[in-house]
Structures are given as structure tokens and as C-alpha cells.
């Protein structure tokens, strides 16, 4: 029996599709939303028959847009979650929300079921850029939503920002950072724009209709974010994430600490009992196996010791704290230095890694900008 497994739950419905997004999502209108929620309930039941457990350290409901569900659907979803998981053991219960979609009723329903954290996709505090990237909300919607949350004493809020947007200057990003920080939130996530296949942005770039900031400009924005956040007392506890003390995202730490989590819903991925799996993405492909009482798994891979050690390194090195040598030795029953000693030595000499006095391997500031290059060095 695995005692502790966290949960990610995917709600693929959106009222609007953004130009850069390649997450598994569909327009809410005309979709079998109620059947999807019923089958999500069944998927949880089938997994928990295989892995009954005592603790669910974190729950994260993402999307898509979970707040695109109506009140009754949101209540139905949270009823399923709390039926199968003992949320009294859950340290962090997060729901993703879109500015403008969140109503007082929905907030109260979430609070009733134990949701204690919201993550909101803001992306930029610039109406011109919001329009350019296909977001349907405005800066005023963000302001209204954050003020409404404060009024309702819901304080554990994180917002996502994206930098290196088309037409975005360093000054634009500086202004976005200042406005974001004026709300004094406990957590901020910042990601550079990544062009993904099958998105409108990728098509436009291929046709020469869209120009993105240069790599130097992108690196400048990342450096600006790190400096500004540090000055304001936020810890960069992971490459893209900044938090006040005690407000690190516990669910994301599950991923970076290479711990187990269920992935429920269309296109969701999970990691349980040394097996990584991915669900079918298209909604009907997800629903069909469940209509026959079968799990909707598209692919699964049992990780051997080598693969698990590699993941431990490239996930763990994303954290500011880095990877504990003692924990690595204990977890895998090996001598870290025998396996990775020469790799670490090489990157320390290049100024990309540090080995701390208390036995952690971590990226240097220079290493943060070249993380992918460093991670590759730990593939055995």
C-alpha cells in the first residue's frame, strides 16, 4: 500500500482558447460536461480500488478552466474529490481560476469543500498584450477579481505571468512586475513564452506574421524578474517560482521532489508505484474506456532505477535548494559520487553548479540560465 499520493485533476473546458496554449482543452459549449464529471468520479474510484491510501498531501484542479464549470458542476466535482480523498490530510488544495470567471458563489462552494489556494492565469498587466495573445480578460478583470478575493479574506493566491511575449519590451515587463507586486500576493509563477506545435502562435511564426523578443531580451526579462522579486523579499525556490516564506506551492514540490501523484482526467499524466502514465486526450477517447469500466490510460512506462535517478536529478535541480546527496543515497541505495561525481565536478568548474557544505547540489545563478544544458549532463 502506498500511503501518500497527491492528485492532479484536469478540467479541459474553456470558454475561450488562447493563441499560445497547447494544453488539452476544448470549448465548454456543446461538450458532454456532466458525463465527463461522472466518468472522472469513476476514474478516481477505479484507481483507489488499486491503491487505497491514507493521505493525499496535495490536490490540484487545473485545466482548461475549472471555473468555467457552473455552480452545480463545480459542486459535483468537489463532491467526488472529497468522497474519495480525505482532505483533512491535504496540506494544499488548489483550483485554477480565470480572472472574470470567478463568482462569489463559486468561491463559497470551493471554500465549503476545503479549497485553500487559488492559482490565476494573469499572464500580463497590459491590455494591448493580453489582446495580442488571445486572452479574454482585461487588467480591470484581474484587479476586480483580486480585490473581490481580498474582500472575502481568501489570501492564498498565486498568479502566473508570461514574459517574452510578442511585442513585449523589457519596460512592458517591468511595469507588469510592478503592478503584480502591488497586490502583495504570497506566490508568483513566471514562465517564458514557449512556442508549441498546433497553436495559432506557432502557425503565425512559421508564416512570418509574428515576431518574438530575442533570446537576449528574454534572458534580460528573466534576470529582471529574479532581481525584482528578491528585492521584494520573495524566495526563488524553483526556477520559475517565487514565494513568500511558507507559501511555496506544495503541489509543484511534489513534482520536483519526484513523489507520487494521480493524474485524473483527459490528457492528464500521473506517477504511481514507479509507473508514469498518460491518459487519452480527446474527450471521447477518454470517456470510451470508462464507459466500459476501464481506466483511460493511453501509455505507461515502468521506470527502472537508472531512469528514476535521472529524473531525481533534473527535477530536483529545478529547486533552489537542489538535490540532497544523503537523500539520493538513501532513496536509491547507491553512492551519489560514484554515479555523478565527475558530472558535478565538470559543472562546478564551469560555474554552473554548487556543492553546499550541508550536502546539496544546486544550480548557480549562471546555471539557472543554462538549466537544460546542465540537466542533460545527468542523463546516464
SEDREN-381612 format. One record per residue (C-alpha): x, y, z; residue number from 1; residue in three letters. Coordinates in steps of 0.25 Angstrom, whole numbers, plus 5000, padded with zeros to 4 digits. Layout:
# SEDREN-381612
+------+------+------+-------+-------+
!    x !    y !    z ! lomar ! timar !
+------+------+------+-------+-------+
!    X !    Y !    Z !   NUM !   ALA !
...
+------+------+------+-------+-------+
# end
This chain:
# SEDREN-381612
+------+------+------+-------+-------+
!    x !    y !    z ! lomar ! timar !
+------+------+------+-------+-------+
! 5000 ! 5000 ! 5000 !     1 !   UNK !
! 5005 ! 5014 ! 4996 !     2 !   UNK !
! 5001 ! 5023 ! 5008 !     3 !   UNK !
! 5003 ! 5037 ! 5002 !     4 !   UNK !
! 4999 ! 5040 ! 4987 !     5 !   UNK !
! 4995 ! 5054 ! 4983 !     6 !   UNK !
! 4985 ! 5057 ! 4972 !     7 !   UNK !
! 4984 ! 5065 ! 4959 !     8 !   UNK !
! 4970 ! 5067 ! 4953 !     9 !   UNK !
! 4969 ! 5072 ! 4939 !    10 !   UNK !
! 4957 ! 5080 ! 4934 !    11 !   UNK !
! 4959 ! 5082 ! 4919 !    12 !   UNK !
! 4947 ! 5092 ! 4917 !    13 !   UNK !
! 4950 ! 5107 ! 4913 !    14 !   UNK !
! 4941 ! 5118 ! 4909 !    15 !   UNK !
! 4952 ! 5123 ! 4900 !    16 !   UNK !
! 4965 ! 5117 ! 4894 !    17 !   UNK !
! 4977 ! 5126 ! 4896 !    18 !   UNK !
! 4987 ! 5127 ! 4884 !    19 !   UNK !
! 4999 ! 5121 ! 4891 !    20 !   UNK !
! 4992 ! 5109 ! 4898 !    21 !   UNK !
! 4995 ! 5095 ! 4895 !    22 !   UNK !
! 4989 ! 5089 ! 4908 !    23 !   UNK !
! 4978 ! 5079 ! 4906 !    24 !   UNK !
! 4965 ! 5087 ! 4905 !    25 !   UNK !
! 4952 ! 5089 ! 4897 !    26 !   UNK !
! 4941 ! 5100 ! 4897 !    27 !   UNK !
! 4932 ! 5098 ! 4908 !    28 !   UNK !
! 4919 ! 5100 ! 4899 !    29 !   UNK !
! 4913 ! 5087 ! 4893 !    30 !   UNK !
! 4922 ! 5078 ! 4901 !    31 !   UNK !
! 4918 ! 5066 ! 4910 !    32 !   UNK !
! 4922 ! 5073 ! 4923 !    33 !   UNK !
! 4913 ! 5065 ! 4932 !    34 !   UNK !
! 4917 ! 5052 ! 4927 !    35 !   UNK !
! 4931 ! 5056 ! 4928 !    36 !   UNK !
! 4930 ! 5059 ! 4942 !    37 !   UNK !
! 4922 ! 5045 ! 4945 !    38 !   UNK !
! 4934 ! 5038 ! 4938 !    39 !   UNK !
! 4944 ! 5046 ! 4946 !    40 !   UNK !
! 4937 ! 5041 ! 4958 !    41 !   UNK !
! 4938 ! 5027 ! 4953 !    42 !   UNK !
! 4953 ! 5028 ! 4949 !    43 !   UNK !
! 4956 ! 5032 ! 4963 !    44 !   UNK !
! 4948 ! 5020 ! 4969 !    45 !   UNK !
! 4956 ! 5011 ! 4959 !    46 !   UNK !
! 4969 ! 5016 ! 4963 !    47 !   UNK !
! 4966 ! 5016 ! 4978 !    48 !   UNK !
! 4962 ! 5001 ! 4977 !    49 !   UNK !
! 4976 ! 4998 ! 4972 !    50 !   UNK !
! 4983 ! 5008 ! 4982 !    51 !   UNK !
! 4975 ! 5010 ! 4995 !    52 !   UNK !
! 4982 ! 5021 ! 5003 !    53 !   UNK !
! 4982 ! 5029 ! 5016 !    54 !   UNK !
! 4988 ! 5042 ! 5011 !    55 !   UNK !
! 4986 ! 5052 ! 5000 !    56 !   UNK !
! 4997 ! 5063 ! 5003 !    57 !   UNK !
! 4992 ! 5072 ! 4991 !    58 !   UNK !
! 4981 ! 5073 ! 4981 !    59 !   UNK !
! 4982 ! 5082 ! 4969 !    60 !   UNK !
! 4970 ! 5084 ! 4960 !    61 !   UNK !
! 4975 ! 5090 ! 4947 !    62 !   UNK !
! 4971 ! 5092 ! 4932 !    63 !   UNK !
! 4966 ! 5097 ! 4923 !    64 !   UNK !
! 4958 ! 5106 ! 4933 !    65 !   UNK !
! 4952 ! 5099 ! 4945 !    66 !   UNK !
! 4944 ! 5112 ! 4948 !    67 !   UNK !
! 4937 ! 5110 ! 4934 !    68 !   UNK !
! 4928 ! 5100 ! 4941 !    69 !   UNK !
! 4915 ! 5105 ! 4946 !    70 !   UNK !
! 4912 ! 5105 ! 4961 !    71 !   UNK !
! 4905 ! 5091 ! 4961 !    72 !   UNK !
! 4916 ! 5085 ! 4953 !    73 !   UNK !
! 4927 ! 5091 ! 4962 !    74 !   UNK !
! 4919 ! 5085 ! 4974 !    75 !   UNK !
! 4918 ! 5071 ! 4967 !    76 !   UNK !
! 4933 ! 5071 ! 4964 !    77 !   UNK !
! 4937 ! 5075 ! 4978 !    78 !   UNK !
! 4927 ! 5065 ! 4984 !    79 !   UNK !
! 4934 ! 5054 ! 4976 !    80 !   UNK !
! 4948 ! 5059 ! 4981 !    81 !   UNK !
! 4944 ! 5059 ! 4995 !    82 !   UNK !
! 4937 ! 5046 ! 4994 !    83 !   UNK !
! 4950 ! 5038 ! 4990 !    84 !   UNK !
! 4961 ! 5047 ! 4997 !    85 !   UNK !
! 4962 ! 5050 ! 5012 !    86 !   UNK !
! 4964 ! 5065 ! 5010 !    87 !   UNK !
! 4967 ! 5066 ! 5025 !    88 !   UNK !
! 4981 ! 5060 ! 5021 !    89 !   UNK !
! 4982 ! 5070 ! 5010 !    90 !   UNK !
! 4992 ! 5082 ! 5013 !    91 !   UNK !
! 4989 ! 5089 ! 5000 !    92 !   UNK !
! 4976 ! 5089 ! 4991 !    93 !   UNK !
! 4978 ! 5098 ! 4979 !    94 !   UNK !
! 4968 ! 5101 ! 4968 !    95 !   UNK !
! 4972 ! 5109 ! 4955 !    96 !   UNK !
! 4963 ! 5121 ! 4952 !    97 !   UNK !
! 4962 ! 5131 ! 4941 !    98 !   UNK !
! 4960 ! 5146 ! 4944 !    99 !   UNK !
! 4946 ! 5149 ! 4942 !   100 !   UNK !
! 4941 ! 5135 ! 4943 !   101 !   UNK !
! 4941 ! 5134 ! 4958 !   102 !   UNK !
! 4928 ! 5138 ! 4965 !   103 !   UNK !
! 4924 ! 5139 ! 4980 !   104 !   UNK !
! 4916 ! 5126 ! 4979 !   105 !   UNK !
! 4927 ! 5118 ! 4973 !   106 !   UNK !
! 4937 ! 5123 ! 4983 !   107 !   UNK !
! 4928 ! 5120 ! 4994 !   108 !   UNK !
! 4926 ! 5106 ! 4988 !   109 !   UNK !
! 4941 ! 5104 ! 4988 !   110 !   UNK !
! 4943 ! 5108 ! 5002 !   111 !   UNK !
! 4932 ! 5099 ! 5007 !   112 !   UNK !
! 4940 ! 5087 ! 5001 !   113 !   UNK !
! 4953 ! 5091 ! 5007 !   114 !   UNK !
! 4960 ! 5098 ! 4995 !   115 !   UNK !
! 4970 ! 5107 ! 5001 !   116 !   UNK !
! 4978 ! 5112 ! 4990 !   117 !   UNK !
! 4975 ! 5119 ! 4976 !   118 !   UNK !
! 4984 ! 5120 ! 4964 !   119 !   UNK !
! 4981 ! 5130 ! 4954 !   120 !   UNK !
! 4986 ! 5132 ! 4939 !   121 !   UNK !
! 4988 ! 5147 ! 4938 !   122 !   UNK !
! 5000 ! 5146 ! 4928 !   123 !   UNK !
! 5002 ! 5161 ! 4927 !   124 !   UNK !
! 4997 ! 5174 ! 4933 !   125 !   UNK !
! 4996 ! 5180 ! 4919 !   126 !   UNK !
! 4983 ! 5181 ! 4911 !   127 !   UNK !
! 4990 ! 5182 ! 4898 !   128 !   UNK !
! 4998 ! 5170 ! 4900 !   129 !   UNK !
! 4986 ! 5162 ! 4906 !   130 !   UNK !
! 4978 ! 5164 ! 4893 !   131 !   UNK !
! 4990 ! 5160 ! 4885 !   132 !   UNK !
! 4992 ! 5147 ! 4892 !   133 !   UNK !
! 4977 ! 5144 ! 4891 !   134 !   UNK !
! 4973 ! 5145 ! 4906 !   135 !   UNK !
! 4959 ! 5149 ! 4908 !   136 !   UNK !
! 4961 ! 5156 ! 4921 !   137 !   UNK !
! 4966 ! 5171 ! 4924 !   138 !   UNK !
! 4974 ! 5177 ! 4934 !   139 !   UNK !
! 4962 ! 5182 ! 4941 !   140 !   UNK !
! 4956 ! 5168 ! 4942 !   141 !   UNK !
! 4969 ! 5164 ! 4949 !   142 !   UNK !
! 4968 ! 5176 ! 4958 !   143 !   UNK !
! 4953 ! 5173 ! 4961 !   144 !   UNK !
! 4956 ! 5158 ! 4964 !   145 !   UNK !
! 4968 ! 5160 ! 4973 !   146 !   UNK !
! 4960 ! 5171 ! 4981 !   147 !   UNK !
! 4948 ! 5162 ! 4982 !   148 !   UNK !
! 4957 ! 5151 ! 4987 !   149 !   UNK !
! 4963 ! 5160 ! 4998 !   150 !   UNK !
! 4949 ! 5165 ! 5002 !   151 !   UNK !
! 4945 ! 5150 ! 5004 !   152 !   UNK !
! 4958 ! 5148 ! 5012 !   153 !   UNK !
! 4964 ! 5138 ! 5002 !   154 !   UNK !
! 4978 ! 5141 ! 5003 !   155 !   UNK !
! 4986 ! 5129 ! 4998 !   156 !   UNK !
! 4986 ! 5133 ! 4983 !   157 !   UNK !
! 4997 ! 5131 ! 4972 !   158 !   UNK !
! 4997 ! 5138 ! 4959 !   159 !   UNK !
! 5004 ! 5133 ! 4946 !   160 !   UNK !
! 5012 ! 5143 ! 4937 !   161 !   UNK !
! 5018 ! 5140 ! 4924 !   162 !   UNK !
! 5030 ! 5148 ! 4918 !   163 !   UNK !
! 5036 ! 5149 ! 4904 !   164 !   UNK !
! 5022 ! 5151 ! 4898 !   165 !   UNK !
! 5021 ! 5156 ! 4884 !   166 !   UNK !
! 5024 ! 5171 ! 4884 !   167 !   UNK !
! 5027 ! 5172 ! 4899 !   168 !   UNK !
! 5039 ! 5181 ! 4903 !   169 !   UNK !
! 5047 ! 5180 ! 4916 !   170 !   UNK !
! 5039 ! 5193 ! 4920 !   171 !   UNK !
! 5026 ! 5186 ! 4918 !   172 !   UNK !
! 5030 ! 5174 ! 4927 !   173 !   UNK !
! 5036 ! 5183 ! 4937 !   174 !   UNK !
! 5022 ! 5190 ! 4938 !   175 !   UNK !
! 5015 ! 5177 ! 4939 !   176 !   UNK !
! 5024 ! 5172 ! 4950 !   177 !   UNK !
! 5022 ! 5185 ! 4958 !   178 !   UNK !
! 5007 ! 5184 ! 4956 !   179 !   UNK !
! 5007 ! 5169 ! 4960 !   180 !   UNK !
! 5015 ! 5172 ! 4973 !   181 !   UNK !
! 5006 ! 5184 ! 4977 !   182 !   UNK !
! 4996 ! 5173 ! 4981 !   183 !   UNK !
! 5006 ! 5167 ! 4991 !   184 !   UNK !
! 5002 ! 5153 ! 4987 !   185 !   UNK !
! 5009 ! 5141 ! 4994 !   186 !   UNK !
! 5013 ! 5134 ! 4981 !   187 !   UNK !
! 5016 ! 5137 ! 4967 !   188 !   UNK !
! 5020 ! 5128 ! 4955 !   189 !   UNK !
! 5027 ! 5133 ! 4943 !   190 !   UNK !
! 5029 ! 5126 ! 4930 !   191 !   UNK !
! 5036 ! 5130 ! 4917 !   192 !   UNK !
! 5026 ! 5128 ! 4905 !   193 !   UNK !
! 5029 ! 5114 ! 4899 !   194 !   UNK !
! 5024 ! 5112 ! 4884 !   195 !   UNK !
! 5017 ! 5099 ! 4884 !   196 !   UNK !
! 5012 ! 5092 ! 4871 !   197 !   UNK !
! 4998 ! 5092 ! 4867 !   198 !   UNK !
! 4996 ! 5106 ! 4874 !   199 !   UNK !
! 4992 ! 5119 ! 4866 !   200 !   UNK !
! 5005 ! 5125 ! 4870 !   201 !   UNK !
! 5013 ! 5115 ! 4864 !   202 !   UNK !
! 5006 ! 5116 ! 4851 !   203 !   UNK !
! 5007 ! 5131 ! 4851 !   204 !   UNK !
! 5022 ! 5130 ! 4854 !   205 !   UNK !
! 5024 ! 5120 ! 4842 !   206 !   UNK !
! 5017 ! 5129 ! 4833 !   207 !   UNK !
! 5025 ! 5141 ! 4838 !   208 !   UNK !
! 5013 ! 5148 ! 4844 !   209 !   UNK !
! 5019 ! 5149 ! 4858 !   210 !   UNK !
! 5032 ! 5154 ! 4864 !   211 !   UNK !
! 5037 ! 5150 ! 4877 !   212 !   UNK !
! 5047 ! 5156 ! 4886 !   213 !   UNK !
! 5061 ! 5151 ! 4884 !   214 !   UNK !
! 5068 ! 5141 ! 4893 !   215 !   UNK !
! 5076 ! 5153 ! 4900 !   216 !   UNK !
! 5063 ! 5161 ! 4902 !   217 !   UNK !
! 5057 ! 5148 ! 4908 !   218 !   UNK !
! 5069 ! 5146 ! 4917 !   219 !   UNK !
! 5068 ! 5160 ! 4921 !   220 !   UNK !
! 5054 ! 5159 ! 4926 !   221 !   UNK !
! 5057 ! 5146 ! 4934 !   222 !   UNK !
! 5068 ! 5154 ! 4941 !   223 !   UNK !
! 5059 ! 5166 ! 4943 !   224 !   UNK !
! 5049 ! 5156 ! 4950 !   225 !   UNK !
! 5059 ! 5150 ! 4959 !   226 !   UNK !
! 5065 ! 5163 ! 4963 !   227 !   UNK !
! 5052 ! 5170 ! 4966 !   228 !   UNK !
! 5046 ! 5158 ! 4973 !   229 !   UNK !
! 5058 ! 5157 ! 4982 !   230 !   UNK !
! 5058 ! 5171 ! 4986 !   231 !   UNK !
! 5043 ! 5170 ! 4990 !   232 !   UNK !
! 5046 ! 5158 ! 4999 !   233 !   UNK !
! 5041 ! 5147 ! 4990 !   234 !   UNK !
! 5050 ! 5134 ! 4990 !   235 !   UNK !
! 5052 ! 5128 ! 4976 !   236 !   UNK !
! 5050 ! 5114 ! 4982 !   237 !   UNK !
! 5049 ! 5108 ! 4968 !   238 !   UNK !
! 5054 ! 5113 ! 4954 !   239 !   UNK !
! 5040 ! 5119 ! 4950 !   240 !   UNK !
! 5034 ! 5121 ! 4964 !   241 !   UNK !
! 5035 ! 5132 ! 4975 !   242 !   UNK !
! 5029 ! 5131 ! 4989 !   243 !   UNK !
! 5028 ! 5138 ! 5002 !   244 !   UNK !
! 5033 ! 5129 ! 5013 !   245 !   UNK !
! 5023 ! 5118 ! 5016 !   246 !   UNK !
! 5016 ! 5119 ! 5003 !   247 !   UNK !
! 5023 ! 5110 ! 4993 !   248 !   UNK !
! 5014 ! 5102 ! 4984 !   249 !   UNK !
! 5013 ! 5089 ! 4991 !   250 !   UNK !
! 5007 ! 5082 ! 4979 !   251 !   UNK !
! 5018 ! 5087 ! 4970 !   252 !   UNK !
! 5028 ! 5082 ! 4980 !   253 !   UNK !
! 5022 ! 5068 ! 4979 !   254 !   UNK !
! 5026 ! 5068 ! 4964 !   255 !   UNK !
! 5040 ! 5074 ! 4967 !   256 !   UNK !
! 5043 ! 5064 ! 4979 !   257 !   UNK !
! 5039 ! 5053 ! 4969 !   258 !   UNK !
! 5028 ! 5048 ! 4978 !   259 !   UNK !
! 5015 ! 5040 ! 4974 !   260 !   UNK !
! 5002 ! 5047 ! 4969 !   261 !   UNK !
! 4990 ! 5042 ! 4962 !   262 !   UNK !
! 4986 ! 5049 ! 4949 !   263 !   UNK !
! 4971 ! 5049 ! 4946 !   264 !   UNK !
! 4964 ! 5054 ! 4934 !   265 !   UNK !
! 4966 ! 5055 ! 4919 !   266 !   UNK !
! 4981 ! 5056 ! 4915 !   267 !   UNK !
! 4985 ! 5056 ! 4930 !   268 !   UNK !
! 4999 ! 5049 ! 4934 !   269 !   UNK !
! 5002 ! 5042 ! 4947 !   270 !   UNK !
! 5013 ! 5035 ! 4954 !   271 !   UNK !
! 5009 ! 5024 ! 4963 !   272 !   UNK !
! 5017 ! 5012 ! 4968 !   273 !   UNK !
! 5029 ! 5015 ! 4959 !   274 !   UNK !
! 5020 ! 5016 ! 4947 !   275 !   UNK !
! 5018 ! 5028 ! 4939 !   276 !   UNK !
! 5005 ! 5028 ! 4931 !   277 !   UNK !
! 4997 ! 5037 ! 4922 !   278 !   UNK !
! 4982 ! 5037 ! 4919 !   279 !   UNK !
! 4975 ! 5039 ! 4906 !   280 !   UNK !
! 4974 ! 5053 ! 4902 !   281 !   UNK !
! 4962 ! 5055 ! 4893 !   282 !   UNK !
! 4949 ! 5055 ! 4901 !   283 !   UNK !
! 4942 ! 5044 ! 4894 !   284 !   UNK !
! 4955 ! 5035 ! 4895 !   285 !   UNK !
! 4956 ! 5038 ! 4910 !   286 !   UNK !
! 4941 ! 5035 ! 4912 !   287 !   UNK !
! 4940 ! 5022 ! 4904 !   288 !   UNK !
! 4949 ! 5012 ! 4913 !   289 !   UNK !
! 4942 ! 5018 ! 4925 !   290 !   UNK !
! 4928 ! 5015 ! 4919 !   291 !   UNK !
! 4933 ! 5000 ! 4919 !   292 !   UNK !
! 4938 ! 5002 ! 4934 !   293 !   UNK !
! 4953 ! 5002 ! 4929 !   294 !   UNK !
! 4964 ! 5013 ! 4932 !   295 !   UNK !
! 4966 ! 5022 ! 4921 !   296 !   UNK !
! 4981 ! 5020 ! 4920 !   297 !   UNK !
! 4988 ! 5023 ! 4907 !   298 !   UNK !
! 5002 ! 5019 ! 4910 !   299 !   UNK !
! 5010 ! 5015 ! 4923 !   300 !   UNK !
! 5025 ! 5013 ! 4926 !   301 !   UNK !
! 5031 ! 5006 ! 4938 !   302 !   UNK !
! 5043 ! 5013 ! 4941 !   303 !   UNK !
! 5056 ! 5006 ! 4944 !   304 !   UNK !
! 5066 ! 5011 ! 4955 !   305 !   UNK !
! 5074 ! 5018 ! 4944 !   306 !   UNK !
! 5062 ! 5026 ! 4939 !   307 !   UNK !
! 5057 ! 5029 ! 4953 !   308 !   UNK !
! 5071 ! 5034 ! 4957 !   309 !   UNK !
! 5072 ! 5043 ! 4945 !   310 !   UNK !
! 5058 ! 5049 ! 4948 !   311 !   UNK !
! 5062 ! 5051 ! 4962 !   312 !   UNK !
! 5073 ! 5060 ! 4957 !   313 !   UNK !
! 5067 ! 5068 ! 4946 !   314 !   UNK !
! 5054 ! 5070 ! 4954 !   315 !   UNK !
! 5061 ! 5073 ! 4967 !   316 !   UNK !
! 5071 ! 5083 ! 4961 !   317 !   UNK !
! 5060 ! 5092 ! 4958 !   318 !   UNK !
! 5058 ! 5095 ! 4972 !   319 !   UNK !
! 5067 ! 5106 ! 4978 !   320 !   UNK !
! 5071 ! 5096 ! 4990 !   321 !   UNK !
! 5075 ! 5086 ! 4979 !   322 !   UNK !
! 5077 ! 5071 ! 4982 !   323 !   UNK !
! 5081 ! 5065 ! 4995 !   324 !   UNK !
! 5093 ! 5055 ! 4993 !   325 !   UNK !
! 5089 ! 5048 ! 5006 !   326 !   UNK !
! 5074 ! 5047 ! 5002 !   327 !   UNK !
! 5079 ! 5042 ! 4988 !   328 !   UNK !
! 5088 ! 5031 ! 4994 !   329 !   UNK !
! 5076 ! 5026 ! 5003 !   330 !   UNK !
! 5066 ! 5026 ! 4993 !   331 !   UNK !
! 5074 ! 5018 ! 4983 !   332 !   UNK !
! 5083 ! 5011 ! 4991 !   333 !   UNK !
! 5095 ! 5016 ! 4983 !   334 !   UNK !
! 5107 ! 5025 ! 4985 !   335 !   UNK !
! 5104 ! 5038 ! 4978 !   336 !   UNK !
! 5118 ! 5042 ! 4976 !   337 !   UNK !
! 5121 ! 5029 ! 4969 !   338 !   UNK !
! 5110 ! 5031 ! 4959 !   339 !   UNK !
! 5110 ! 5046 ! 4957 !   340 !   UNK !
! 5123 ! 5051 ! 4963 !   341 !   UNK !
! 5130 ! 5054 ! 4950 !   342 !   UNK !
! 5118 ! 5061 ! 4945 !   343 !   UNK !
! 5117 ! 5070 ! 4957 !   344 !   UNK !
! 5132 ! 5073 ! 4957 !   345 !   UNK !
! 5131 ! 5078 ! 4942 !   346 !   UNK !
! 5119 ! 5087 ! 4944 !   347 !   UNK !
! 5125 ! 5093 ! 4957 !   348 !   UNK !
! 5137 ! 5096 ! 4949 !   349 !   UNK !
! 5129 ! 5103 ! 4939 !   350 !   UNK !
! 5121 ! 5111 ! 4950 !   351 !   UNK !
! 5108 ! 5105 ! 4947 !   352 !   UNK !
! 5107 ! 5096 ! 4960 !   353 !   UNK !
! 5110 ! 5098 ! 4974 !   354 !   UNK !
! 5112 ! 5087 ! 4985 !   355 !   UNK !
! 5108 ! 5093 ! 4998 !   356 !   UNK !
! 5114 ! 5090 ! 5012 !   357 !   UNK !
! 5102 ! 5083 ! 5016 !   358 !   UNK !
! 5102 ! 5073 ! 5004 !   359 !   UNK !
! 5093 ! 5079 ! 4994 !   360 !   UNK !
! 5096 ! 5080 ! 4979 !   361 !   UNK !
! 5089 ! 5093 ! 4973 !   362 !   UNK !
! 5089 ! 5102 ! 4961 !   363 !   UNK !
! 5097 ! 5115 ! 4962 !   364 !   UNK !
! 5091 ! 5128 ! 4957 !   365 !   UNK !
! 5098 ! 5125 ! 4944 !   366 !   UNK !
! 5093 ! 5111 ! 4944 !   367 !   UNK !
! 5079 ! 5116 ! 4945 !   368 !   UNK !
! 5080 ! 5122 ! 4931 !   369 !   UNK !
! 5086 ! 5109 ! 4925 !   370 !   UNK !
! 5078 ! 5099 ! 4933 !   371 !   UNK !
! 5074 ! 5090 ! 4921 !   372 !   UNK !
! 5089 ! 5088 ! 4917 !   373 !   UNK !
! 5092 ! 5085 ! 4932 !   374 !   UNK !
! 5080 ! 5075 ! 4933 !   375 !   UNK !
! 5085 ! 5067 ! 4920 !   376 !   UNK !
! 5098 ! 5064 ! 4927 !   377 !   UNK !
! 5091 ! 5056 ! 4937 !   378 !   UNK !
! 5085 ! 5046 ! 4927 !   379 !   UNK !
! 5093 ! 5033 ! 4929 !   380 !   UNK !
+------+------+------+-------+-------+
# end
